[in-house]
Amino acid sequence: MFKRYDMGIDLGTANTLVYVKNKGIVVNEPSVVAINVETDEVLKVGNEAKNMIGKTPAYIKAIRPLKDGVIADYNVALAMLSYFINRAQNGFSLFRPLVVVGVPVGITEVESRAILEAGNEAGAKRVFLIEEPMATAIGANLNVEEPTGNMVVDIGGGTTEIAVISLGSLVTWTSIRVAGDELDDAIIQYVREVYRVVIGERTAERVKIEIGNVFPDKEYDELETSVTGIDLSSGLPKKLVLKGGEIREALKPIVMQIIDSTKATLEKTPPELVADITERGIVVAGGGSLLRGITTLIEKETGINAIVADEPMTCVARGAGMVLDKVSILSRLRRNE
């Protein structure tokens, strides 16, 4: 009650994570809110709301208030953020926390202001915004304040953030609104076109997790999972078995956009920093880093070793919280006054 819970937040399109100083990750739930559309009442947030997707009566809607890493529905995002901040503080605290929120590189003034205002209204004493690649690098324990090059590729739910970092700042970067959600959509589209069967987004996400892969390998080809969808011809349920090889082909166009953006970022990087990156490797984080074969594909296409960060799903939240102790970086962050 008498403690201030300063925190870092990864306000992601797919999931929201909250890191509290000296406690670690205390919230890790889907960025989903279930509301009664007739009364605008918030019914469920997080895991309970996600479990309702596609299974609710007409008057209840499960909403993802963030799109491509930024707020798409302010009121619903505010309700969600308030809920998660309250959860992180164990209900109530007399002291309003300092909050650092990870945001995509290059978001607009309007998008930045929306996050700052939502954080303030949700109960924060002061809100700071940190670019997600910087938060990822700090969370991955890279020496971002040294005069050496570090490269991160953070494949999230709504965006992929790619950056080269040196002396506590981003040197070159690319942010594309192509990431986990587009991979799910590619699976949905593939099943629809090839099998004439419609599956939902939760099923597509499960397929991605269970057999998703991006580099040719016999072991990956033999992976399989079953799904049930609606047959477009009969309108009746139909069960399918999907194989790893076909899912790799379905994901390829999306994944190659990420690879091309990684190569483009390297091409813009000063030679001395490229030499550092060649020696240290490219650090991959976010949910997309768990795709089978992603580091092998990056290595093949760039010629540089790629490594998955420790606890890649939590890097942004951890880095956002850890930056509170890095005064030189914190002083440069955008904040509400």
Secondary structure, DSSP 8 states (H G I E B T S, - for coil): --S---EEEEE-SSEEEEEETTTEEEEEEES-EEEETTTTEEEEETHHHHTTTT-S-TTEEEE--EETTEESSHHHHHHHHHHHHHHHTTT--SS--EEEEEE-TT--HHHHHHHHHHHHHTT-SEEEEEEHHHHHHHHTT--TTSSS-EEEEEE-SS-EEEEEEETTEEEEEEEES-SHHHHHHHHHHHHHHHH-EE--HHHHHHHHHHH-B-S--HHHHT-EEEEEEEETTTSSEEEEEEEHHHHHHHHHHHHHHHHHHHHHHHHTS-HHHHHHHHHH-EEEESGGGGSBTHHHHHHHHHSS-EEE-SSGGGHHHHHHHHGGG-HHHHTTSEE--
